[in-house]
């Protein structure tokens, strides 16, 4: 029963933080330590993220179907090859390659060394500041229809930085998008779509580790956490898309810096262990 309660808390935490530029993996690493529950493991984190990505699939189902069907048609019918949706399909595929390649190549490092709370605290602060600078000085002039292959790859490279907990997949992608001059809403929407292959792929890849290996919970709690993350994540998507049309990312930047500083302070005082 206690593991199920923990699963509900961690699933809620995942759903609240996955799409905000504050790093869900950092929160799933930090808060269980504060609660005295220990590290839930990289496998648990990866699988629970499937829930939030299913929320993306449901929320953007029309966009995903349109992009996917147009992309497939473009493979066989030349008249579709210049269409925005066909190009978007290629952008998502190519933009996902950096995180896939690095994720496989650095699997052991990601599951062990990168999960140090010293690293998490530092990346929360550094990449929070970068997000703030990118949002402050980004030109805010490009719509999603102006996305190019070069920009898609650059945002894909930025997304790959999120293999380190504390960076934030959405935060890194948004930072690059803003630096490239994209509107907040455009950068946010592309960040959501770009994350689908990487997160779902990583979650499916780690499924085999759930009954044993790098996971503190069994199938039951992991499934509960995944379902909860789906429900909460769906609500957060709708809220965030409305937020970014009129607001800046400043509150998230402040939160990241404060949380990162608190983690480093607790580590230095011995309250937390890395």
C-alpha positions in Angstrom: 0.0 0.0 0.0 2.8 2.4 0.9 4.4 1.8 -2.6 1.1 2.6 -4.3 0.9 5.9 -2.3 4.4 6.7 -3.3 3.5 5.9 -6.9 0.6 8.4 -6.8 2.8 11.1 -5.5 5.6 10.5 -8.0 3.1 10.2 -10.9 1.5 13.5 -9.9 5.0 15.0 -9.7 5.9 13.7 -13.1 2.6 15.0 -14.6 3.1 18.4 -13.1 6.7 18.8 -14.2 7.2 17.0 -17.5 6.0 19.8 -19.8 7.1 22.8 -17.7 10.7 23.8 -18.3 11.8 22.7 -14.8 13.0 19.0 -15.4 10.7 16.2 -14.4 13.6 13.8 -14.1 15.3 16.2 -11.6 12.1 16.3 -9.5 11.8 12.5 -9.5 15.4 12.4 -8.3 15.2 15.2 -5.7 11.9 14.8 -3.9 12.0 11.0 -3.2 15.3 11.7 -1.5 13.8 14.5 0.6 10.9 12.2 1.5 13.4 9.5 2.5 12.2 7.1 -0.2 15.6 6.9 -2.1 16.2 7.1 -5.8 13.3 5.4 -7.7 15.7 4.6 -10.5 16.2 5.6 -14.2 14.0 2.8 -15.4 11.0 3.9 -13.3 11.5 7.5 -14.4 11.7 6.5 -18.1 8.6 4.3 -18.0 6.5 6.8 -16.0 7.2 9.4 -18.6 5.3 7.3 -21.1 2.2 8.4 -19.3 2.8 12.1 -20.0 3.7 11.4 -23.6 0.4 9.5 -24.0 -1.2 12.8 -22.8 0.7 14.5 -25.7 -0.6 11.9 -28.1 -4.2 12.4 -27.0 -4.0 16.2 -26.8 -2.3 16.6 -30.2 -4.0 13.6 -31.8 -5.3 15.7 -34.8 -1.9 17.3 -35.4 -0.1 14.0 -35.1 -2.5 12.2 -37.4 -2.3 15.0 -40.0 1.5 15.1 -39.8 1.9 11.4 -39.9 -0.6 10.8 -42.8 0.9 13.6 -44.9 4.4 12.4 -44.3 3.5 8.9 -45.4 1.8 10.3 -48.5 4.8 12.4 -49.3 6.9 9.2 -49.6 4.8 8.1 -52.6 3.2 11.3 -54.0 5.4 14.2 -55.0 2.7 16.8 -54.5 2.8 16.3 -50.8 6.6 16.7 -50.4 6.6 20.5 -50.0 3.7 20.5 -47.5 4.4 21.8 -44.0 3.1 18.6 -42.4 5.3 16.4 -44.5 8.4 18.5 -43.6 7.3 18.5 -40.0 7.4 14.7 -40.0 11.0 14.7 -41.3 11.9 17.4 -38.8 10.6 15.3 -35.9 12.5 12.2 -37.1 15.8 14.0 -37.8 15.5 16.1 -34.6 15.0 12.9 -32.5 18.2 11.3 -33.7 20.7 13.1 -31.4 18.9 12.1 -28.2 18.4 8.5 -29.5 22.1 8.1 -30.4 23.4 9.6 -27.3 20.9 7.9 -25.1 22.0 4.5 -26.3 25.7 5.4 -26.3 25.7 6.9 -22.8 23.1 4.5 -21.2 25.3 3.4 -18.3 26.5 6.9 -17.5 23.0 8.3 -17.6 21.7 5.7 -15.2 24.6 6.1 -12.7 26.9 9.2 -12.9 24.4 11.7 -14.3 22.0 11.0 -11.4 24.3 12.6 -8.8 22.4 15.3 -7.0 25.4 17.6 -7.3 25.0 17.4 -11.1 21.2 17.9 -10.8 21.5 21.0 -8.7 24.0 22.6 -11.0 22.1 21.9 -14.2 18.9 23.2 -12.7 20.7 26.6 -12.1 22.8 26.8 -15.2 20.1 25.8 -17.7 17.5 27.8 -15.8 19.7 30.9 -16.4 20.1 30.0 -20.0 16.3 29.6 -20.4 15.9 33.1 -18.9 18.5 34.7 -21.2 17.0 32.9 -24.3 13.5 34.0 -23.4 14.6 37.6 -22.7 16.7 38.1 -25.9 14.8 35.8 -28.3 13.3 37.7 -31.2 9.8 36.1 -31.0 9.2 36.5 -34.7 9.0 33.0 -36.3 5.9 30.9 -36.4 6.0 27.1 -36.5 5.4 27.1 -40.3 8.8 28.8 -40.7 10.7 25.9 -39.1 13.7 24.7 -41.1 15.7 21.5 -41.1 18.7 23.3 -39.6 16.6 24.7 -36.7 14.9 21.3 -36.2 18.3 19.6 -35.8 19.6 22.4 -33.4 16.5 22.0 -31.2 17.0 18.2 -31.4 20.6 18.6 -30.2 19.4 20.9 -27.4 16.8 18.2 -26.4 19.6 15.6 -26.1 21.1 17.7 -23.3 18.1 16.6 -21.2 19.7 13.1 -20.8 21.3 14.8 -17.8 18.6 15.2 -15.1 18.0 18.8 -14.2 18.4 20.1 -17.8 14.7 19.7 -18.8 13.8 18.3 -22.2 11.2 21.1 -22.8 13.4 23.7 -21.2 16.5 22.9 -23.4 14.3 22.7 -26.6 12.5 26.0 -25.7 15.8 27.8 -25.0 17.1 26.9 -28.4 13.8 27.7 -30.1 13.8 31.1 -28.5 17.4 31.8 -29.4 16.5 30.9 -33.0 13.7 33.5 -32.9 10.6 31.3 -32.6 7.5 32.5 -30.8 7.0 30.9 -27.4 3.8 29.1 -28.5 5.6 27.7 -31.7 8.7 26.6 -29.7 6.5 25.0 -27.1 4.4 23.1 -29.6 7.4 21.7 -31.4 9.0 20.8 -28.1 6.0 18.7 -27.3 6.0 16.9 -30.7 9.7 16.4 -30.7 9.7 14.7 -27.4 7.3 11.9 -28.4 9.7 9.5 -30.2 12.5 9.9 -27.6 10.4 9.6 -24.5 8.1 6.7 -25.7 11.2 4.9 -27.1 13.1 5.3 -23.9 10.2 4.1 -21.8 9.6 1.0 -23.9 13.4 0.3 -23.9 13.4 0.4 -20.1 10.3 -1.8 -19.6 12.4 -4.8 -19.2 14.1 -3.3 -16.2 10.9 -2.8 -14.2 10.6 -6.3 -12.5 14.3 -6.2 -11.6 17.3 -3.9 -12.3 17.3 -0.2 -11.9 13.8 0.3 -10.4 12.7 0.6 -6.8 9.1 -0.4 -7.6 7.4 -3.4 -9.3 4.9 -3.4 -12.1 1.9 -2.3 -9.9 3.2 1.0 -8.5 4.9 1.8 -11.8 1.6 1.3 -13.7 -0.2 3.5 -11.2 2.3 6.3 -11.4 2.1 6.1 -15.2 -1.7 6.5 -15.2 -1.6 9.4 -12.7 1.1 11.1 -14.8 -1.1 10.8 -17.9 -4.1 12.5 -16.2 -2.1 15.3 -14.6 0.0 15.8 -17.6 -3.0 16.3 -19.9 -4.2 19.1 -17.7 -0.8 20.8 -17.6 -0.5 20.8 -21.5 -3.7 22.8 -21.8 -2.7 25.2 -19.1 0.9 25.7 -20.4 -0.2 26.4 -24.0 -2.5 29.2 -22.8 0.2 30.5 -20.5 3.0 30.9 -23.1 0.8 33.0 -25.4 0.8 35.9 -23.0 3.5 35.2 -20.3 7.3 34.8 -20.1 9.2 31.8 -18.6 10.5 34.0 -15.7 8.6 32.2 -12.9 10.1 28.8 -14.1 13.6 30.3 -14.2 13.3 31.6 -10.7 12.0 28.3 -9.4 14.8 26.4 -11.1 17.5 28.6 -9.6 15.9 28.5 -6.1 15.5 24.7 -6.2 19.0 24.1 -7.6 20.5 26.3 -4.9 18.5 24.5 -2.2 19.7 21.1 -3.4 23.3 22.3 -3.4 22.9 23.8 0.1 21.3 20.6 1.5 24.1 18.5 0.0 26.7 20.8 1.5 25.1 20.5 4.9 24.8 16.8 4.7 21.0 16.7 4.8 21.0 15.0 1.4 23.5 12.6 -0.1 24.4 12.8 -3.7 
